Amino acid sequence: MALIVQKYGGSSVADAESIKRVAKRIVDTRRAGHDVVVAVSAMGDTTDELLDLANEVAPIPAPRELDMLLSSGERISMALLAMAIHSMGFEARSFTGSQAGMITDSQHGAARIVDVTPIRLREALDEGAIVIVAGFQGFNRDTRDITTLGRGGSDTTAVALAAALAADVCEIYSDVDGIFTADPRVIPKAQKLDHIGSEEMLELAANGAKVLYIRAVEYARRHGVLIHARSTFSSSEGTYVLGEGMKNPREAEGAAAMEEPIVAGVATDFGQAKITVAGVPDVPGKAAEIFKIVAKSGANVDMIVQNVSATGRTDISFTVPKADSAGALKALAGEQTEVGFQNLVHDDQIGKLSVVGAGMRTHSGVSAVLFEALSAGGINIEMISTSEIRISVVLRDTDLAEAARTVHTAYGLDGDAEATVHAGTGR
């Protein structure tokens, strides 16, 4: 008998029929002799609809009340799922994040998990029940308020539960069959990976891949949780995300490990904006001043490029999430006289393409393939950033999809058949 944590996203529980389908999968796992804990998201686009409603009644919704509102979506789906399991003759108990012992800091809308005390969950498991937990939410002990974890919070909930309960595996169910060499919605001939290292998965998640959220992958890596990314809509085996020292469960006992591919995947990100601080005095300390101001605005800087100095001044360009760009621009404009730059330029018509692979450490020529492919396609590069296992470039957003397809082919990642995307609205 194993303890299995399963997470089902919004597209997996989008309506009554979908909930019954998920309930059957959970019951089948229980019938196989396993204990089951489930983290569930809100149904379909419920969270987005609640956000829209909040913005209609208040231009800037109070953060505490917004968390109270948004956390209701998961409570609906957890109760309905428990009811569906009961109708199949199995006991299920649903728990909110606070009832499940999901303790967070006090940051509304983007809380971080600080502790998990799953006492009630363990009691329910010991009594033979299937446990259903509302994902995306927790409880702060100091304020005694409900908090939400931000986008991808249900993934993080599931991984945190798996760590706290010492689960054998954390299965993350979505509308695709696993983790692919690229987003199959962008590149239909992307191939499903049998397994991927957590380091590579972190880079892909950080650079636009949405099948797993970076916070969940980070938590799993830190706490030694085995993730199995699967589809709710098929029986495909999915993809294992392996942390350091973990063995692929599909490998035969004693089998020699196969050499990893040079490139594991290609990620695309349409959610970036570029800010250029033009005419910065080319003296020590100015870059520090600029990025302190940006940090105080709450913007998360990704790529940075500084031009060669001309006439004692230089331009510094950097990328941030589009949602952060307005705050960063406002903060910089307010300090223009103090810093001494000439003007600001904002560009939100960009896209980021990233190539990720642990094999880059030991193979030369990876960047040459990328740049030759883009050149052959007539695609211009605006910025470049690298890490030990990643190369990222900024392009025009209108070129991004074609660039991704071209690069995917250049690295020999195309499959023979088109990948299947089973559901999801993409909202």
N, C-alpha and C positions, 0 to 999 in steps of 0.2 A: 504493500500500500504506500502511495506517495501523497504528499500534500501539494496540491496544485493551485496556484493563484491564476485566475483568468481575468482579463480586462476586456470589456466590450465598449466600443466607441459609439458615437451618436448614430452613424449610419447602420450599425448592427442592431440597434433597438429603435429604429425610426418609427415603427407603427406596431399595432397589435400582433400582426402576423410575424413580424421580425422578432418581437419579444418571445413569442411562442417557439420560434426556431432556435433562438438562443437558449431558452429554457430546456429544450430537448437536448441540445449539445451538453449543457451542464449536467443534466440528469444522466446522460450516457456516460459521462466521466465518473459520476458517482456510482453508477451501476458497475463500472469496471473496477470498483473497489477503492477509489481514491477519495480522500478528503478534498473538498472544494471550497475555496474562498473566491468571491467574484467582486471586482470593482467595476462599476458601471457609470457611463456618462449619461448626460441628458439626452432625451430622444431627438434625433434628427438635428434640426436647426434651432432647437428650443433656446439655447443660450444666446444665439444671435438675435432671436425674436424678443427675448426678454431685455437685451441691451437696447434694441430699437425702441421698445416700449418705455424704458427708463429715460432715454434721451428725448422722447416726446413729452414726457411730463416734467422734466427738469433738464435744462441745458447742461448743467454739471451735476450729475447725481451724487449725493452724499456717499462716500466710499463704504461706510458701514452698512448703510441700507442697501446699496447695490449688491454687496456680498450676501445679505439676507435674501434678496430677490433671486440672484443667480444660483444660489445653493438649492433653491426649490426644484430646479429642473432635475437634478440627480435624485432627489427624494421621490419624485414621481416615478422615475424609471425603476428605481430599486424596489419600490413597493409593488409595482405591476409585475416585475420579474419574479418576485417572491410568490405572488399570487399564482402566476403561471406554473411555477414549480410545484406548488401545493396541489394544483389541479391534476398533476401527473402522479400524485401519490407519494411525494417526498416532502419532508419537512424543510422549510427554508425560513431563515430569519434575516430581516433587513435592518441595517444600522446606518445612521448618519455618520459623518466623519467624526464628530465629537463623541458619539457613542462607541465608535470603533477605537478610540484612543489616539486619534491623529492630532498630535499637538504641534502647533505652528508658532511662528513669531507673530507680531501684531500688524504686519503690513497687509492692509486690505487690497485685494485684487492681484497680489503677487506674493502671497505668503510662502515662507519656506518651512519645511518640516524640520522640527527640532527634536522630536521624540515620538515614538509610537508605543503605546501601552495597550495591546490588544487583549485585555483580560476577558472582556465579554465575548470576544470572537473565539478565544480558546475554549471557554466554557461551552459555547454553542457547538463547536466542533466535537468536543468530548461527549456531548449528548447526541451526536449523530446528525446534526443539522447541516444543511448547506448554508453558507454565510454569504450574504449580499451586502456590499458596502457602497455607499454613495461616494463616488470619486470626486476629485476636484476641490474638496473642502476639508476644513479642519477647525480647530478650536484653540484660542489663545488663553492660557491660564490666567495671565495678569489682568487682561481686560474682560475676560469671560465672554468674548464675542466670537461669532462665527466668522471664519475667514475663507477666502478662496485662493487657490494656488496659481491661477493664471492659465493661459492656454497650455494644453497638454497635461493639465493637472491630474487627470484620471490615470494616465500612464504612470506618473510619479507616485500616485496613491497605490497603484498595484505593486510597483517595485518595492515601495516602502513596507507594504504589508508582507510581501514575500521575504524581505530581509528580517522583519521582526518575528515572523512565524517560522523562520528557517525552512521555507518551502523548497521543494525539489526543483521547481521550475516556475517561471512567471510567463504565462502565455498572453501575448498582446494581440487581440483580434481586431482586424480592420476590414476594409473593403478590397484589399489586394492580397495576393497569395503569399506574401512574404516581403523580403527586402530585395529590390531589383538593382541592376547596374545603373539604372536611371529611373526617373519618374515615368511609368508606362503611359501616363496621359500625355506626356511630351514626346517620348520616344517609344512608339508601340513595340519595337523589336528588342526592348530591354529584356535581359535575362534575369530570372530569379536566382539568387545566390543560395547555396546550401548552407553556408555559414559565413560569418564576417567577424573580424576582431572588434572589440569594443572601442579601441583607439580609432579605427577607420570609421566606425559608426558614429562616434562623437564628431569627427570632422564632417561627415556627410550631413548629420543633423544640424550642425552649426552653420552649414552653408546652403541650406534650403531644402534638404530632403525632409519630407513631412511624415513619413511612415512611423517614425519614432521621434519623440521629443528629447532634446538634449539633456534636460534635467533628469529625466528618467534613466537615460543611458549613463549619465554621471553617477547617479545614485547606485545603479546596479554594479557599475565598475568598482565603486568605493566599498560596497558591502558584499561583493562576491555573489551577486544574483545572476542566475542563468536566464536569459530572455529568449523566448521562442515566439517570433513574429509570424502570425498565421491569419488566414481569412475565415471570417464567419460563414462565408457563402460557399465554401468548398472543403473537401477533405485533404487538400494539399498539405504536405508536411511542413511547409513554411521554411523559415530561416532562423538558425540559432545565432545569437550574439554572444561571443565567447570572450570572457575576461581573461586576464593573465593566468596562465596555468590551467585553464579549463580545457577539457577534452570534448571534441564534437561527439554528442551522443550517438550519431549515426556511424561513427568509425568502429570497425570491428576491434575487439579487445586485442591489444598487442600490435595493431597495424601501425606501420610507419606513417608519420604525419607527411602530407603532401606539401610541396612547396607552394607558397601563396602566390596568387597572380600579381603582376606588377601594379595593375590598376584595378581597384575593386569597383569603382563606380564614378559616375558623373552627376553632379548636383547643379540645379539651377535655382536662382533666387531673384524674383521680380520685386522683392520688398525693400530694396535699398535706394537711398538717395545720396547724391554727392554734393558736398559743400566745399567751395574753394574760398579760402581767405586770401585775397589778392593784395599785393603790395605790402607784405609784412617786412618790417625792418630786419635786415639780415645780421642780427646780433645775437649773442648767446642769451638764452632764457625766454625768447619770444614764443617758441613752440610750446614750452612748458606753460606759459601764461594762457595760450589759446586752449590747450587741452584740459587745463584746470577749469576753465570757464565751461567747456563742453561737458566735463564730468559733473559739475554742479547742476547742470540742466537735466541730468539723468539720462543723457544720450549714451548709447553704447557704440563706441567707435570701432570700426572693423579695419578697413584698409587705409593707409596713409601714404601720400606721395608728396615730396617737396621738390620744386623745380630748382634748377641752377640759378644762383643769384645773378641779378642784372641791375646795374646802377645802384647797388647797395640794398636792393629789395628782392624779395622772393615770393612765390605763391605756394601755399600749403593746401592740398586737397585731401579730403578724407570722406569715407562713406559711413553712414549711420542708417538704421532702420527708418523707413519713411515716416513712421509714426513719431519718431524722435526728432525729426529734422526741424520742425517749426520751433520747438523749444530751444534747440541748439542755436538756430539763427537769431532768435530773440535775445538770448543770453549774450551772444557775441556782439550783436549790434549795440547792446547796452554798454559794452566795454570797448567800443571802437577807438575812442579818444585815448583811453588808458594804454591799450596795446599798440596803437599807432598804425594799424593797417588801413589800406585805402578803400576797399569795398568787399562785399560778399557776393558770391554767385551760387545759386541753388539749382540743382539739376536732378529731377526725379524721373527722368526718362532713361534710366540705366538698368542693366541686369548684370548679375554676377554668375559666372560659370566656374565651377570648381572640379578638378580632377583629383581623386583621392585613392591612395594605395600604399600599403605598408612596404610593397616591393620597391618603391622609389628609393628607399634607403640604400639598396644594393645594386640598382640598375641605372646606367647612364642613358641619356637620350630621351627621357620621358618628356621633358619640356620641349625638346625639338619637335617631337611628334605633334604636340599641342599647337605650337606656333606655326608649323608647316600646314596643318589642317586648316587653321583659321585663315592663313594667308591664301591658300588655294581657294577658299570660299569667299575671298574678298571681304573679310570681316576685320574691322579695325579694333585694336586693343587700346583702351584708355588708361587702365591701371593694372598693375601686376602685384600679387602678394604670394609668398610661399611659406610653407612650414616643412618639416622633415618629411611628411607624407602627403602634402597637398600643394597644388598650384591653383591659384584663383586669378581670374582676369575679369575686369569690368568692361562691358560692351554696351552698345545701344540696346535698349530693351526690344526693339523690333528685330534685332539680329539674334537674340538669345536662343530661341527655339531651334532655328536652323543651325546655329553654332553648336548646340548640344548634340544634335543628330550627326553633324559632320565629325565632331570629336569622338563621339561614341563609336562610330564606324572606324575611325582611324586607329583606335586602340583595339580593334577586333572584338568588341563587346556585343555586337548585334547577334541576336538569336535567329533561329530559322522560322519561328512563328511569332505572331503578335501576342503580347501579354494580355491577360484578361483583367479588367477592372469591373468588379461585380456591382458596386453601388456607389453612393456618395454624391453629394450635390456640388462639392468643390467650393462651397461658400466659405 
